[in-house]
Amino acid sequence: MICLTPKRYLRMAQSRSPIAALSDGEFHAVLDDRASATLDAAGVTRVVLCSGKVGHELMDRRDSEAAPVAVVRLEQLYPFPEPELVAVLERYPNAAQVWWVQEEPGNMGAWNYARGKLLRISGAHGAALHHIARHKSGSPATGSHTVHEREQDELLAAAVAPS
């Protein structure tokens, strides 16, 4: 197995799977919120879509602020998992907003690829589509850990902020 992620996610309890999921399970292109079993689906007003490690940070932030937000992770972008995503969105009937959140600058990452597909899906769901990313840039990183941490905090706060 090749895992392209920061090492801390290899140690997180939230990112572990039982052995049966690896031997008897299957790959899931879309992962619903880890709290979906206890989350009040009718009370969710915003569904945040993301890909990669930012999903764990978003769920942690949502939990700390008790925001009515569901975080859905797309584990596969191509081919785009439209039926699976639609099925997950249907679990949140009162979500009037769908947000795509990415750590990359707005001119990078998956947003440009996924935008048209997400517009169609969110429109059919009756939800407005929004996007959160770092400011457009010629570089994917600022080069400053302090600036990166500040931008990351702003990104997470905007994703779970009350509407």
KOLDOFI-606759 format. One record per residue: residue in one letter; z negated, y negated, x negated of N, C-alpha, C in turn. Coordinates in steps of 0.1 Angstrom, whole numbers, padded with zeros to 4 digits, always signed. Each point is the difference from the previous one (the first is absolute). Layout:
% residues N
AZYXZYXZYX...
This chain:
% residues 163
M+0000+0012-0008+0000-0012+0008+0000-0012-0009I+0008-0010+0004+0000-0013-0007-0006-0010+0010C-0010-0007-0004-0006-0010+0008+0000-0014-0006L+0007-0009+0006+0002-0013-0006-0010-0010+0008T-0012+0000-0005-0010-0008+0007-0011-0003-0010P-0007-0011+0002-0012-0003-0009-0010+0012+0001K-0006+0003-0011-0009+0011-0001-0012+0000+0010R-0004-0012+0004-0011-0001+0009+0003+0007+0014Y+0013+0000+0004+0003+0007+0012+0000+0015-0001L+0000+0005-0012-0001+0015-0002-0014+0004+0003R-0010-0009-0001-0014+0003+0001-0006-0003+0014M+0008-0008+0008-0005-0005+0013-0001+0012+0010A-0011+0000+0007-0001+0011+0011+0010-0002+0011Q+0004-0013+0002+0009-0003+0011+0014+0005-0003S+0003+0002-0012+0014+0005-0004+0001+0015-0003R-0010+0007+0003+0000+0014-0002+0004+0008+0012S+0006+0011-0002+0005+0009+0011-0007+0013-0002P-0003+0007+0011-0005+0014-0002+0011+0009-0005I-0005+0011-0007+0010+0010-0006+0010+0005+0011A-0005+0002+0012+0009+0005+0011+0012-0009+0002A-0003-0013-0001+0011-0010+0002+0011+0002-0010L-0004+0004-0012+0010+0002-0011+0007+0013+0001S-0007+0010+0005+0006+0014+0000+0007+0003+0014D-0006-0005+0011+0005+0003+0013+0006-0012+0007G-0003-0012-0006+0004-0012+0007+0015-0004-0003E+0003-0012+0003+0014-0005-0003-0001-0015-0004F+0011-0005-0005+0000-0014-0004+0001-0009+0013H-0008-0011+0000+0001-0009+0011+0005-0013-0005A+0012-0004+0006+0006-0012-0004-0007-0013+0004V-0008+0002+0011-0009-0012+0005-0014+0006+0002L-0009-0008-0006-0014+0004+0001-0008-0011+0009D-0005+0005+0011-0008-0009+0008-0013-0004-0007D-0006-0010+0005-0013-0006-0005-0010+0012-0002R-0007+0000-0011-0010+0010-0003-0011+0000+0010A-0002-0011+0007-0010-0001+0010+0006+0002+0014S+0012+0006+0001+0006+0001+0013-0008+0008+0010A-0008+0010-0004-0008+0008+0009-0011-0008+0006T-0005-0010-0007-0011-0008+0005+0004-0014+0004L+0012-0004-0003+0005-0014+0003+0002-0001+0015D-0004-0011+0006+0003-0003+0014+0015-0004+0001A+0009+0010+0003+0014-0003+0000+0004-0011+0009A-0007-0001+0012+0003-0010+0010-0004-0014-0005G-0010+0000-0009-0005-0013-0005+0008-0005-0012V+0009+0008-0005+0008-0005-0012+0010-0010+0004T+0000-0012-0006+0009-0011+0004+0011-0001-0011R-0002+0005-0012+0010-0001-0010+0001+0013-0008V+0012+0004-0002+0003+0012-0009+0006-0005-0013V-0007+0004-0011+0005-0005-0013+0007+0012-0006L+0012-0002-0004+0008+0011-0007+0001-0003-0014C-0001+0010-0009+0001-0002-0014+0004+0013-0006S+0002-0001-0013+0004+0012-0008-0008-0001-0013G-0006+0012-0004-0007+0000-0013-0014-0003+0001K-0006-0003-0012-0014-0002-0001-0007-0011+0008V+0008-0010+0003-0005-0011+0008-0006+0004+0013G+0004+0011+0005-0005+0006+0013-0015+0002-0001H-0005+0006-0011-0014+0003-0001-0008-0014+0000E+0005-0009-0008-0006-0013+0000-0001-0007+0013L+0011+0001+0008+0001-0006+0013-0010+0006+0009M-0001+0014+0000-0010+0006+0009-0014-0003-0004D-0003-0001-0013-0013-0004-0004-0004-0014+0005R+0010-0009-0002-0002-0014+0005-0002-0001+0015R+0008+0008+0007-0001+0000+0015-0014+0005+0004D-0004+0011-0007-0014+0005+0003-0011-0010-0003S+0001-0007-0011-0010-0010-0003+0000-0012+0010E+0011-0003+0006+0000-0011+0009+0001+0005+0015A+0000+0012+0002+0000+0006+0014+0011-0006+0008A+0012-0001-0006+0011-0006+0006+0007+0010+0009P+0006-0005+0011+0007+0010+0009+0015+0003-0005V+0000+0006-0011+0013+0002-0008+0001+0015-0003A+0012+0005+0002+0003+0014-0005+0009-0001-0012V-0003+0008-0010+0008-0001-0012+0008+0013-0001V+0013-0001+0001+0009+0012+0000+0008+0000-0013R+0000+0011-0007+0007+0001-0013+0013+0007+0001L+0010-0006-0005+0013+0007-0001+0001+0007-0014E+0000+0013+0000+0000+0007-0013+0015+0003-0004Q+0009-0002+0009+0014+0002-0003+0008-0012+0006L+0008-0006-0008+0008-0011+0005+0014+0004+0003Y+0006+0010-0007+0013+0004+0002+0001+0015+0000P+0006+0006+0010+0005-0007+0012-0012-0005+0008F+0002-0011+0006-0011-0007+0007-0005+0008+0011P-0013+0002+0001-0007+0009+0009-0002-0006+0014E+0011-0005+0006-0001-0007+0013-0007+0008+0011P+0004+0013+0003-0007+0007+0011-0015+0001-0002E-0004+0003-0013-0014+0002-0003-0008-0014+0002L+0007-0011-0005-0007-0013+0001-0001-0004+0015V+0010+0003+0008+0000-0004+0014-0012+0008+0007A-0001+0013-0004-0011+0008+0006-0014-0006-0003V-0002-0004-0012-0013-0006-0004-0002-0014+0007L+0010-0008+0001-0001-0013+0007-0004+0002+0014E+0005+0011+0007-0003+0002+0014-0014+0003+0002R-0008+0004-0011-0014+0002+0002-0008-0013+0001Y+0006-0011-0002-0006-0013+0000+0007-0009+0010P-0002+0003+0013+0008-0007+0011-0003-0015+0001N-0011-0005-0005-0003-0014+0001+0002-0008-0013A+0007+0006-0009+0003-0007-0013+0012-0009+0003A-0003-0013+0000+0010-0010+0003+0007-0004-0013Q-0005+0004-0012+0005-0004-0012+0002+0012-0010V+0011+0000-0007+0002+0010-0010+0002-0008-0013W-0007+0003-0010+0001-0007-0013+0004+0010-0011W+0009-0004-0008+0004+0007-0012-0008-0007-0012V-0008+0007-0007-0007-0005-0011+0004+0007-0013Q+0003-0008-0010+0003+0006-0013-0006-0009-0011E-0003+0007-0011-0006-0007-0011+0011-0008-0009E+0012+0005+0001+0010-0006-0008+0004-0014+0006P+0007-0008-0008+0005-0013+0005+0009+0002+0011G+0002-0010+0009+0008+0001+0012+0015+0004-0003N+0005-0003-0012+0014+0003-0003+0001+0013-0007M-0011+0008-0001+0000+0013-0006-0006+0010+0010G-0002+0012-0004-0006+0010+0009+0009+0005+0011A-0007+0006+0010+0008+0007+0010+0003-0009+0012W-0005-0012+0001+0002-0008+0011+0015-0003+0003N+0008-0003-0009+0014-0003+0002+0007+0012+0006Y-0004+0012-0004+0006+0012+0005-0005+0004+0014A-0013-0002+0002-0006+0005+0012+0001-0010+0012R+0002-0013-0003-0001-0010+0010+0009+0002+0012G+0012+0003-0001+0009+0002+0012-0005+0012+0008K-0004+0011-0006-0005+0011+0007-0013-0003+0007L-0009-0007-0007-0013-0004+0006+0002-0010+0012L+0010-0009-0001+0003-0009+0011+0003+0008+0013R+0009+0009-0002+0005+0008+0011-0012+0008+0006I-0008+0006-0008-0011+0009+0004-0011-0009+0007S-0004-0011-0007-0011-0008+0006+0005-0007+0013G+0013-0004+0001+0005-0006+0012+0000+0010+0011A+0003+0013-0002+0000+0010+0010-0015+0003+0005H-0009-0003-0009-0014+0002+0003-0006-0012+0007G+0008-0011+0000-0005-0012+0006-0009-0008-0009A+0001+0002-0013-0009-0007-0010+0008-0009-0009A-0006-0011-0004+0006-0010-0009-0001+0006-0014L+0010-0002-0008+0000+0005-0014-0003-0011-0010H-0010+0002-0009-0004-0010-0010+0001+0007-0014H-0001-0008-0010+0001+0005-0014-0010-0007-0009I-0007+0007-0008-0009-0006-0010+0004+0006-0013A+0002-0009-0010+0003+0004-0014-0004-0012-0009R+0000+0003-0013-0002-0011-0009+0012-0009+0001H-0002-0012-0006+0011-0010+0000+0012+0006-0008K+0012-0004+0004+0012+0005-0007-0001-0004-0015S+0004+0009-0008-0001-0001-0015+0010+0007-0007G+0003-0004-0012+0009+0007-0009-0006+0012-0007S-0014+0001+0001-0008+0010-0006-0009+0007+0010P-0002+0013+0000-0008+0007+0009-0015-0003-0002A-0004-0005-0012-0014-0003-0003-0002-0014-0005T-0012-0005+0002-0003-0014-0005-0003+0000-0015G-0005+0011-0005-0003+0000-0014-0015-0004-0002S-0007-0004+0010-0014-0004+0000-0008+0009+0009H-0010+0007-0005-0008+0008+0009-0007-0008+0010T-0005-0012-0003-0007-0008+0009+0009-0005+0011V+0012-0004-0003+0009-0005+0010+0004+0012+0009H+0002+0012-0006+0004+0012+0008-0011+0003+0010E-0013+0000-0005-0011+0003+0009-0001-0010+0012R+0002-0013-0003-0001-0010+0010+0012+0002+0010E+0012+0003-0005+0011+0002+0009-0002+0012+0009Q-0006+0011-0006-0002+0012+0007-0011-0002+0011D-0010-0008-0003-0010-0003+0010+0006-0008+0012E+0008-0009-0003+0007-0009+0010+0009+0009+0009L+0007+0009-0007+0009+0009+0008-0007+0009+0009L-0011+0006-0004-0008+0009+0008-0007-0008+0012A-0005-0012-0003-0006-0008+0010+0010-0004+0011A+0012-0004-0004+0010-0004+0010+0004+0012+0008A+0000+0012-0005+0005+0012+0007-0010+0003+0012V-0013-0002-0002-0010+0004+0010-0006-0012+0007A+0005-0012-0003-0006-0012+0007+0003+0000+0015P-0010-0006+0007+0002-0001+0015+0013-0008+0003S+0007+0004+0011+0012-0007+0004-0003-0013+0005
